Amino acid sequence: MNNDITETNDTIKTKTDSDLENLKKEVKELVAYTKSTHRYSMSNIYRLYNNVFGKKETPQSCASCLIRKIKELTTWLEEQEEAPNFDKRESEGKTPDRGQSDNNVQEQPQKRKGRKRKDA
């Protein structure tokens, strides 16, 4: 009986992986279309955004909202494309080349947002 559960779980995992691949493909096509034509399809953007991030946001027609959603989808897509490369390097025992060692990294001061306060 355990074999049936395992097979079922494997089937579910494969289906999830293929769904993720289809989702990545759709996001890639939408981002490419939007960048080339500068046309923002509100329904497609929000449909994919909600699927990717598991949200139920109502479509907004304001330009800045649509641009922000496309940027978030682009960032997600870049992260998805980088993830397999990182996993592959880990399995080979290699670490990603960051240009400098972690020991020499200096903390950068945090920038304050807003106006400066008067010292009393």
Sequence and secondary structure as in RCSB ss.txt:
>XXXX:A:sequence
MNNDITETNDTIKTKTDSDLENLKKEVKELVAYTKSTHRYSMSNIYRLYNNVFGKKETPQSCASCLIRKIKELTT
WLEEQEEAPNFDKRESEGKTPDRGQSDNNVQEQPQKRKGRKRKDA
>XXXX:A:secstr
 HHHHHHHHHHHHHHHHHHHHHHHHHHHHHHHHHHHH    HHHHHHHHHHHHT        HHHHHHHHHHHHH
HHHHHHHHHHHHHHHHHT     SS GGG         S      
